[in-house]
Amino acid sequence: MPARVKQPLQAQAVLNSSWSMDFMSDSLASGNKFRTLNIIDDCNREALVIEIATSITAKRVVRTLEQLIDWRGKPATIRVDNGPEFTSADFSSWCKKEEIQIQYTQPGKPMQNGYIERFNGSYRREILDAYLFFDLEEVRQLTGQWVEEYNTRRPHEALGNLTPSQWPAKNESGNMENLPRYLIPPPKVYHIPTS
């Protein structure tokens, strides 16, 4: 395992400069366990994806990231803990091939990945602990509704009381090609006098 050097959690100014990922687990009413893979953009705290399944391997993490990159663009850095999926050869070699830097947190220091830890706390309180789930489809449906509300209707103090979906247009930051058209600011037109 590579040395884990403490790297401060810094506010990001541009979309896709840094993403954070983490796993959570819970169980259905039947007792069957499931996991979630949560990925956010550290810049605007946008929930990019919550993958839900009974098992999420390193190969599935890579597949999820590939799908996300097709839609969103590639991050410069991904911040993760030292879980086996993130320290696996599949994940690390894929990141190397894609030229994505991995920032590992130090073991036992979850707050070095504070953005995702805070996000996980909200998701745990508002979805996982709030409902009794009978199947994975129910988890996915309620999670999808929550992510939509989290990204589009919940202002964040750290974003100047904007929602994650409002922040890029207001700040003209990063990859905006996939934003809804109504959120993209009009191009600036400059008039240069000729005489």
C-alpha positions in Angstrom: 0.0 0.0 0.0 1.4 3.4 -0.9 2.2 5.9 1.8 -0.8 7.9 3.0 0.3 11.5 3.3 -2.1 13.9 5.0 -3.6 16.1 2.3 -5.8 19.0 3.4 -9.3 19.1 2.2 -9.4 22.2 0.1 -12.3 24.2 -1.4 -12.3 23.6 -5.1 -13.1 26.4 -7.6 -13.7 24.4 -10.7 -16.0 21.5 -11.5 -14.3 18.2 -12.0 -11.1 19.3 -10.2 -11.8 16.8 -7.4 -14.4 14.1 -6.7 -14.9 12.2 -3.5 -16.2 8.6 -3.2 -17.2 6.4 -0.4 -19.3 3.3 0.4 -22.2 3.0 2.8 -24.1 -0.1 3.7 -27.6 -0.9 5.0 -30.1 -3.7 4.9 -33.6 -4.4 3.5 -36.5 -5.5 5.7 -35.6 -9.1 4.8 -32.2 -8.7 6.4 -30.4 -8.8 3.0 -27.6 -6.3 3.0 -26.9 -3.8 0.2 -24.2 -1.2 -0.4 -24.1 2.2 -2.0 -21.3 3.9 -3.8 -21.6 7.6 -3.4 -19.7 10.1 -5.6 -19.8 13.9 -5.3 -18.0 16.8 -7.0 -16.1 18.6 -4.2 -16.5 21.9 -6.0 -20.2 22.3 -5.9 -21.1 19.3 -3.6 -23.3 17.9 -6.4 -24.3 14.3 -5.9 -23.1 12.8 -9.2 -24.2 9.2 -8.5 -25.4 6.9 -5.8 -24.9 3.3 -7.1 -27.0 0.8 -5.2 -26.4 -3.0 -5.3 -25.9 -6.0 -3.1 -22.2 -6.1 -4.1 -20.0 -3.4 -5.6 -16.6 -4.6 -6.7 -13.7 -2.6 -8.0 -14.7 -3.5 -11.5 -18.2 -2.1 -10.9 -16.6 1.1 -9.4 -14.6 1.5 -12.6 -17.7 0.9 -14.8 -19.7 3.5 -12.8 -16.9 6.0 -13.2 -16.7 5.4 -16.9 -20.4 6.0 -17.3 -20.2 9.1 -15.1 -17.2 10.5 -17.1 -19.1 10.0 -20.4 -21.8 12.3 -19.0 -19.8 14.7 -16.8 -16.2 14.8 -18.0 -13.2 13.5 -16.2 -12.0 14.6 -12.7 -8.4 15.6 -12.1 -8.4 13.9 -8.7 -10.5 11.3 -6.8 -10.4 11.3 -3.0 -11.1 8.0 -1.4 -10.4 6.0 1.8 -8.3 2.8 1.9 -11.1 0.3 1.2 -10.2 -2.8 -0.8 -12.2 -1.6 -3.9 -10.1 1.6 -3.9 -6.7 0.0 -3.3 -7.3 -2.7 -5.8 -5.2 -3.1 -8.9 -8.3 -2.7 -11.1 -9.1 0.7 -9.7 -5.6 2.1 -9.4 -4.5 0.9 -12.8 -7.6 2.4 -14.4 -7.0 5.7 -12.7 -3.4 5.6 -13.9 -4.5 4.9 -17.5 -7.1 7.7 -17.3 -4.5 10.1 -15.8 -6.7 10.6 -12.7 -4.8 11.2 -9.5 -5.9 9.2 -6.4 -5.8 11.0 -3.1 -6.0 8.4 -0.3 -7.0 9.5 3.2 -4.9 8.3 6.1 -6.3 5.1 7.7 -8.7 5.9 10.5 -9.1 9.6 9.4 -12.5 9.8 7.7 -12.7 13.6 8.1 -9.9 13.9 5.5 -12.7 13.1 3.1 -15.1 15.5 4.9 -17.2 16.5 1.9 -18.4 13.0 1.3 -18.7 12.2 5.0 -21.1 15.1 5.4 -23.0 14.1 2.4 -23.2 10.5 3.7 -24.6 11.8 7.0 -27.4 13.6 5.2 -28.2 10.6 3.0 -28.1 8.3 6.1 -30.5 10.5 8.2 -32.9 11.4 5.4 -33.1 8.1 3.4 -31.4 5.1 4.8 -32.5 5.6 8.4 -35.9 7.1 7.5 -37.4 4.2 5.5 -37.9 0.5 5.8 -37.0 -0.9 2.4 -38.4 -4.1 0.9 -36.4 -4.2 -2.3 -33.5 -2.5 -4.1 -35.8 -0.8 -6.6 -37.5 1.0 -3.7 -34.1 2.1 -2.4 -33.1 3.3 -5.9 -36.4 5.2 -6.4 -36.3 7.1 -3.1 -32.6 7.8 -3.5 -33.1 9.2 -7.0 -35.8 11.5 -5.7 -33.6 12.6 -2.8 -30.6 13.3 -5.1 -32.8 15.4 -7.4 -34.0 17.4 -4.4 -30.4 17.6 -2.9 -28.9 18.9 -6.2 -31.7 21.3 -7.4 -33.7 22.5 -4.4 -31.4 22.5 -1.4 -29.1 25.6 -1.0 -25.7 25.1 0.6 -24.2 27.7 2.8 -20.7 26.9 1.5 -22.0 27.7 -2.0 -23.3 31.1 -1.1 -26.8 29.7 -0.5 -27.0 28.3 -4.0 -28.0 24.7 -4.9 -25.3 22.5 -6.4 -27.1 22.8 -9.8 -27.2 26.6 -9.6 -23.6 27.1 -8.6 -21.8 26.3 -11.9 -23.9 28.7 -14.0 -23.5 31.5 -11.4 -19.7 31.0 -11.2 -19.1 30.0 -14.9 -17.0 27.1 -13.6 -15.8 24.0 -15.3 -17.7 21.7 -17.7 -21.1 23.3 -18.3 -21.9 21.5 -21.5 -24.2 19.0 -19.7 -26.1 21.6 -17.7 -29.8 22.2 -18.6 -30.0 25.0 -21.1 -31.9 27.3 -18.7 -28.9 27.2 -16.3 -26.3 28.1 -18.9 -25.5 31.9 -18.8 -25.8 33.7 -22.1 -22.5 34.4 -23.8 -21.0 37.8 -23.0 -20.9 40.1 -26.0 -18.4 42.9 -26.0 -18.8 46.0 -28.2 -15.5 47.4 -29.3 -15.8 50.9 -30.8 -14.0 51.2 -34.1 -13.6 55.0 -34.1 
